[in-house]
């Protein structure tokens, strides 16, 4: 994730389309069919621990995931008795997307993530899936935003430099120095 002002219009549009709008469109498309089934149905919305509060450097992603989480939690109530809807606000899961493949103090395996979804589906409207993700979210959320936001903002700027370096894109500051 990157600071808001460093995102192009296309990047903002993609973040919101993929993480918020497509979730709403897919649910809207399938809702009537799921509600009308004789058997109970389920929807798991993959959100993020970053949906819990506005994190500097991640704000567009946080806002889009927050939308998806609120949608899932609200629909769980609206569809009660017919469709269980779960917002899965996971922390880090060992996947290609993170370029992590092992479980560690912050990261859980995809199998563990799936187990958590099925464990809480039908009982909760939101889960973080694992104690380490609950604890990490509690810890960050317990910090005043005046502490957590500068920390996360600096981390996001560092990540942006790494991503752009991999893509061969120079920062504007680097261009100005030349």
HELIX and SHEET records of a PDB file:
HELIX    1   1 UNK A    4  UNK A    6  5                                   3    
HELIX    2   2 UNK A    9  UNK A   16  1                                   8    
HELIX    3   3 UNK A   17  UNK A   21  3                                   5    
HELIX    4   4 UNK A   22  UNK A   36  1                                  15    
HELIX    5   5 UNK A   49  UNK A   51  5                                   3    
HELIX    6   6 UNK A   59  UNK A   78  1                                  20    
HELIX    7   7 UNK A  110  UNK A  120  1                                  11    
HELIX    8   8 UNK A  131  UNK A  142  1                                  12    
HELIX    9   9 UNK A  145  UNK A  167  1                                  23    
HELIX   10  10 UNK A  172  UNK A  177  1                                   6    
SHEET    1   A 3 UNK A  41  UNK A  46  0                                        
SHEET    2   A 3 UNK A  83  UNK A  88  1                                        
SHEET    3   A 3 UNK A 126  UNK A 127  1                                        
SHEET    1   B 2 UNK A  92  UNK A  93  0                                        
SHEET    2   B 2 UNK A 107  UNK A 108  1                                        
END                                                                             
